[in-house]
């Protein structure tokens, strides 16, 4: 599967969802980490791609 990075829309994410991602990572995200993730669209694009890959891998 080919994913065009420039056509991916950044994932709209909330702080509570970031807490869930922190649990998946095995360590909690600090407030500075959460603030940075919410500000930068590049990281949110990566999360959108990961989410898309998870959905397609279950099929």
N, C-alpha and C positions, 0 to 999 in steps of 0.2 A: 504494500500500500504506500502510495506517495502522498505526503502531506505538504501543501504549500504554506509555509510559515506566514507569508504576507497576507494570505486570505483568511487566516484564523482570527476570529474576534476574541479579545481578551475575556477570560472567564470572570463573570461578576461574582465576587466572593465576599463573604462577611467574616467578621472576626470569629464567630462561633464555628464556621466552617474551617477557618485556619486552625482552631483548636483541634479539630478532628484530624487535619493533616499532621499536626504536631504529634498526635498520638500514633499515627501511622509511621512517622519518622522515628519514634521511640524516645523523643525528648521534647519537652514543651517549648513553644516559640515564645520568645520574650516580646515585650511591647514594641521595642525598636524593630524587631524582625517583622512583626505584623504590620507596623506602619510602613516599612519599606516595601513589603509585598503589595500592600494596598495602593501605594503610590505608583509603582512601576508596572507598566503594561506588559513588558517583556516577560516577567516572571509569571504573570497571569496567563499569558499566551501559552507558556510551557505547561502550566496546569491544565489548560484547555486541551492541549495535545495529549497529555497523559490520560485525561478523562476519556477522550475520544478513542485512544488506543485500548483502554480497559473495556470500553463498550464493544469494540469490534473483536477483541480477543475472546469474549464470552460466547460468541456465536459459534 
